[in-house]
Amino acid sequence: MKTELVTTLKRQATKILAELHDSKEPVLITEHGQPSAYLVDVKDYESMQNRMRILEGVARGETAIIEKRVLTHSEAKVKMEKWLK
């Protein structure tokens, strides 16, 4: 992963963005020697967000199973009947 100082980003934003789009490799931005932010390609960011939504849904499902908040297929079909017509 590439690392850039925030001052370099300020001075060379166009160049850094062009390299980011070409390489698709995130850029770690540092301030005062400390990590401050990641600069990522838009498509990669959107893909990560989609994956997070899927993982959150899986986690909610696992929690529902643990808490026994589940329905049989027949019960679910009755509850969903108005949407299944």
CYANA upper distance limits for C-alpha pairs under 8 A (distance plus 0.5 A):
  1 MET  CA     25 GLU  CA      6.82
  1 MET  CA     26 PRO  CA      6.69
  1 MET  CA     27 VAL  CA      6.74
  1 MET  CA     28 LEU  CA      7.71
  2 LYS  CA     25 GLU  CA      7.81
  2 LYS  CA     26 PRO  CA      7.33
  2 LYS  CA     27 VAL  CA      5.42
  2 LYS  CA     28 LEU  CA      6.72
  3 THR  CA     27 VAL  CA      5.99
  3 THR  CA     28 LEU  CA      5.07
  3 THR  CA     29 ILE  CA      6.44
  3 THR  CA     30 THR  CA      7.77
  4 GLU  CA      8 THR  CA      6.83
  4 GLU  CA      9 LEU  CA      7.25
  4 GLU  CA     27 VAL  CA      7.36
  4 GLU  CA     28 LEU  CA      6.68
  4 GLU  CA     29 ILE  CA      5.56
  4 GLU  CA     30 THR  CA      6.79
  5 LEU  CA      9 LEU  CA      6.91
  5 LEU  CA     29 ILE  CA      6.09
  5 LEU  CA     30 THR  CA      5.43
  5 LEU  CA     31 GLU  CA      6.76
  5 LEU  CA     33 GLY  CA      8.47
  6 VAL  CA     10 LYS  CA      6.75
  6 VAL  CA     29 ILE  CA      6.23
  6 VAL  CA     30 THR  CA      6.24
  6 VAL  CA     31 GLU  CA      6.28
  7 THR  CA     11 ARG  CA      6.81
  8 THR  CA     12 GLN  CA      6.25
  8 THR  CA     13 ALA  CA      8.07
  9 LEU  CA     13 ALA  CA      5.37
  9 LEU  CA     16 ILE  CA      7.44
  9 LEU  CA     29 ILE  CA      8.30
 12 GLN  CA     16 ILE  CA      6.66
 13 ALA  CA     17 LEU  CA      6.48
 14 THR  CA     18 ALA  CA      6.63
 15 LYS  CA     19 GLU  CA      6.76
 16 ILE  CA     20 LEU  CA      6.60
 17 LEU  CA     21 HIS  CA      6.66
 18 ALA  CA     22 ASP  CA      6.75
 19 GLU  CA     23 SER  CA      6.46
 19 GLU  CA     24 LYS  CA      8.45
 20 LEU  CA     24 LYS  CA      5.76
 20 LEU  CA     25 GLU  CA      6.45
 20 LEU  CA     26 PRO  CA      7.30
 20 LEU  CA     27 VAL  CA      7.85
 20 LEU  CA     40 VAL  CA      7.74
 20 LEU  CA     41 ASP  CA      7.13
 21 HIS  CA     41 ASP  CA      6.81
 24 LYS  CA     40 VAL  CA      7.94
 24 LYS  CA     41 ASP  CA      6.67
 24 LYS  CA     44 ASP  CA      8.29
 25 GLU  CA     40 VAL  CA      7.68
 25 GLU  CA     41 ASP  CA      8.37
 26 PRO  CA     38 TYR  CA      6.95
 26 PRO  CA     39 LEU  CA      6.09
 26 PRO  CA     40 VAL  CA      5.21
 26 PRO  CA     41 ASP  CA      7.67
 27 VAL  CA     38 TYR  CA      6.06
 27 VAL  CA     39 LEU  CA      5.47
 27 VAL  CA     40 VAL  CA      7.11
 28 LEU  CA     35 PRO  CA      7.27
 28 LEU  CA     36 SER  CA      8.00
 28 LEU  CA     37 ALA  CA      6.52
 28 LEU  CA     38 TYR  CA      5.13
 28 LEU  CA     39 LEU  CA      6.90
 29 ILE  CA     35 PRO  CA      6.60
 29 ILE  CA     36 SER  CA      6.09
 29 ILE  CA     37 ALA  CA      5.64
 29 ILE  CA     38 TYR  CA      6.36
 29 ILE  CA     39 LEU  CA      7.66
 30 THR  CA     34 GLN  CA      5.65
 30 THR  CA     35 PRO  CA      4.91
 30 THR  CA     36 SER  CA      5.48
 30 THR  CA     37 ALA  CA      7.48
 31 GLU  CA     35 PRO  CA      6.98
 31 GLU  CA     36 SER  CA      6.46
 40 VAL  CA     44 ASP  CA      7.22
 40 VAL  CA     45 TYR  CA      6.82
 41 ASP  CA     45 TYR  CA      6.67
 42 VAL  CA     46 GLU  CA      6.66
 43 LYS  CA     47 SER  CA      6.59
 44 ASP  CA     48 MET  CA      6.68
 45 TYR  CA     49 GLN  CA      6.74
 46 GLU  CA     50 ASN  CA      6.74
 47 SER  CA     51 ARG  CA      6.76
 48 MET  CA     52 MET  CA      6.64
 49 GLN  CA     53 ARG  CA      6.81
 50 ASN  CA     54 ILE  CA      6.89
 51 ARG  CA     55 LEU  CA      6.66
 52 MET  CA     56 GLU  CA      6.52
 53 ARG  CA     57 GLY  CA      6.72
 54 ILE  CA     58 VAL  CA      6.80
 55 LEU  CA     59 ALA  CA      6.64
 56 GLU  CA     60 ARG  CA      6.66
 57 GLY  CA     61 GLY  CA      6.68
 58 VAL  CA     62 GLU  CA      6.69
 59 ALA  CA     63 THR  CA      6.67
 60 ARG  CA     64 ALA  CA      6.66
 61 GLY  CA     65 ILE  CA      6.77
 62 GLU  CA     66 ILE  CA      6.75
 63 THR  CA     67 GLU  CA      6.57
 64 ALA  CA     68 LYS  CA      6.39
 64 ALA  CA     69 ARG  CA      5.34
 64 ALA  CA     70 VAL  CA      6.94
 65 ILE  CA     69 ARG  CA      6.45
 65 ILE  CA     70 VAL  CA      6.62
 71 LEU  CA     75 GLU  CA      6.17
 71 LEU  CA     76 ALA  CA      6.26
 72 THR  CA     76 ALA  CA      6.63
 73 HIS  CA     77 LYS  CA      6.56
 74 SER  CA     78 VAL  CA      6.83
 75 GLU  CA     79 LYS  CA      6.81
 76 ALA  CA     80 MET  CA      6.49
 77 LYS  CA     81 GLU  CA      6.23
 80 MET  CA     84 LEU  CA      6.75
 81 GLU  CA     85 LYS  CA      7.06
